Amino acid sequence: MIEQRHVPFVLLLAVLLLYSNAWLTPFQFDDYNVIVDAAGVSSWAAWWADLGHGLRPLLKFTYTWNNFLGGEVWGFHLFNLALHLANALLVYALARRVMILSNHAEHALSVAVWTALLFIAHPAHTEAVTYISGRSMSLMTGFYLAALLLYAQGRERADKRALYFYSPLLFLCAVASKETALSLPAVLLIWEYLFYPSSDWKSRVRNMLPHLLLFLALLLLLLMQQRYWQMIAFSVNLHDWTVNLYTQLHAMSYLLGQALFPWAMNIDPDIPILYELSAVWPDLLLWLVVSLWLAWLSRRERLWAFALLWWVLQLFPLYVFLPRLDVVNDRQLYLADWPLLLLLVWSAHNGLKQLMSRRIALLGIFLCCAIFTCLRNADYRSEIALWQATVSASPNKARPQNNLGYAYFLSGHTAEAEQAYLAALRIDKNYWKAENNLIRLHENRQ
């Protein structure tokens, strides 16, 4: 069995090996909007000038730092890989703590190591690591998990500095990286309820009070931003809340499939908007069963209850009331799936009593994930390759065809670009971006 002091080196080796073909993948798609062509991250003066007007200042700080160091694409990848390693170490520490608090201390080290290795190897995480602008998710996740870890340590050791200063500070950093980190106080409530069931509500509120006050202050600050009001107004008017409910139920089922069967990663999945209850009854039945199971498990097996509650919290409530324009992205799994990976490893420990059988099974899962991750990294070798893979995964969606056409256009392959634009218009005759790109292509030929 691996010793605790060797864990960081094992995880580092895994990151370097699995992402060895991602170092020099070029900037892609949104990278140009938020990094390459973004004035607000071009210099420290520009970042400072944007500080009171833009969103996600800490994320932009990291982009500015990379640009300050030269702006080379490998530098951005180095930062993302270092962040992925740091997050794997946090997953290891939290998984170990969850095992101990769930009365499985004798297996805590082994289960935590395998959980961190599967977190590193999961192909869905390439969208938050290899895709450079996916950093918003991995950076937020790092601060989010660190805030939870510091809270847990402060709770166990009665360390007021951890509870009342360091953890809230990391919470602030998480929200400054990506706004969905506002869900952290709800996670802390789940942590208190499951792992400290004998505590009274007064002490729970006292422990969480800095996070709750900071949550309210940050929410107020975000609502003071005009851009957020525009986003909220757009989301509220996008669909009726029942439509959002149906759609997000299906999206959660889709992401569960991506987490458990990770061989078809897709940067632009074709997830429909669902308007009728009849279209979502299989998903409704699935999550109804899960909810009943959760209610039963919560008093018997805290590990399962924690994983399922974490999953639902990260992927469901916010998007019902403030839906995304893109219903779902694989990179949402980056924060949501590590407790599921913990459950997978723990199930292998429970189901396979022989040590060798457990190791073979877990090593097989790890190697499968590693192979799919390396293959997925190869899709990022060029914009054409990325959108070819996306068109193959979403053949009935117009946007990937249009984006593939634009990638062809930028590389000088005008005949292929024209075919891709026409394919997009065959799928959706009203897709104006493809129509405009086709007109632009014909104008450039004249």
C-alpha positions, 0 to 999 in steps of 0.5 A, a space after each residue: 500500500 502506498 504511504 501517505 508521504 508518497 501520495 503527492 508524487 503519485 498524483 503528480 506523475 499521473 497528471 504529467 503522464 495523462 496530459 503529456 499530449 496537451 502541453 502545446 494544444 493551441 487556443 480554441 474557440 472561447 479562448 480568443 474571446 476571454 484571453 487572446 483578444 480580451 483587452 481586460 487581461 492584456 496588462 496589469 493596468 487593463 486588469 485594474 481598470 476592468 476591476 470595478 466593471 467586469 466579472 470574475 476578477 480573480 480568473 482574469 487575474 490568472 489570465 493577466 498573470 500568464 500574459 505578463 509572463 509571456 502569453 505563450 500557450 504552454 504557460 497557460 497549460 502549465 497553470 491549468 495542469 498545476 491547478 488540476 494537480 492541486 485539485 486532485 490533492 484537495 479531492 484526496 484530502 476531502 475523500 479521506 476525511 469523508 471516509 473517516 467521518 463515515 466510520 470507514 477510517 481503516 480504508 480511508 487512505 486507499 480509497 482517497 488515493 484511488 478517488 484522486 487518481 480517477 479524478 485526474 484521469 476522468 475524460 470529462 475533466 479535459 474540458 476544464 483542463 486542456 481547454 484553456 478557458 475552461 479554467 473558470 471551472 477548475 479555478 473555482 473548484 480549487 478554492 471551493 474545495 479548499 474552503 470546504 477542507 478548511 471549514 472541516 478542519 476548523 470544525 474538528 479542531 475548534 480552530 476559529 481562524 480556519 472557520 471564521 477567516 481562512 475558509 470564508 476568504 477561500 469562499 470569496 476567491 471561489 466566487 471571484 473565479 466563478 459565481 456558481 461557487 455561491 452554493 458553498 453555504 448549502 454544502 456546509 449545511 449538508 456537511 453539518 447535518 450528515 457528519 455532525 448529527 448531534 450538533 444543535 442548530 445554534 452551534 451550526 449557524 454559529 460555525 457557518 455565520 461568516 459564510 452566510 454573511 459573506 454569501 449575502 454580501 456577495 449576492 448583493 454585490 453581484 446584483 449591483 452589476 448591470 451585466 448580472 441583471 441582464 443575465 438574470 433577466 435573460 434567464 428568467 425570460 428564456 423559459 417557464 420554470 417548469 420547462 427549466 425543471 424538465 430540461 434540467 432533470 434530463 441534463 442531470 441524467 445526461 451528466 450522470 451518463 457522462 460521469 459513469 460511461 466517459 467515452 463520448 465527451 462532447 464540448 457542445 452536446 445536443 440536449 433539447 429543451 423539454 416542454 412537456 412532462 411526458 418527455 421527461 418521465 424516465 428522468 423523473 422516475 430515476 431521480 424520484 427513486 434516487 430521492 427515496 433512496 437518499 432519504 433511506 440512506 441518510 440515516 444509515 450510510 452518510 457517504 452515499 447520502 453526501 455524494 448524492 446530495 452534492 451531485 444534485 446541489 451542484 447540478 440542479 437548483 440554480 439552473 432551474 431558476 437561472 437556466 444556462 443558454 447552453 443547457 449542459 457542458 461536460 466541464 460541470 462534472 469537474 466539481 460535481 463528480 468527485 463524490 461519485 468517484 469516491 462511491 465507485 471506489 468504495 463500492 469496489 472495496 465493499 464488493 471485492 473482498 480480495 485485495 488483488 481483485 480490488 486493485 485489478 478492478 480499480 486499475 482497469 477503471 483508471 487505465 480506461 479513463 486514462 486512455 479516453 483522456 489521452 484520446 480526448 486531449 488529441 481532439 484539442 490539437 486544432 480547432 478543426 479537429 475539435 469541431 470535427 469531433 463535436 460534429 460527430 458527437 452532435 450530428 443534428 445540432 447546427 452550431 457545431 457545424 457552423 463552428 467547424 465551418 469557421 475553423 475551416 475558413 480561418 485555416 483557408 479551407 473555403 470549400 470545406 467551410 462552405 459545406 459545413 455552413 450549408 450543413 448547419 443551415 440544413 439542420 436549422 434554416 434560421 441559424 443566422 450565424 451560419 447564414 452570415 458566415 456563408 455570405 462572408 465566405 462568398 464575399 471574400 471569394 469575389 
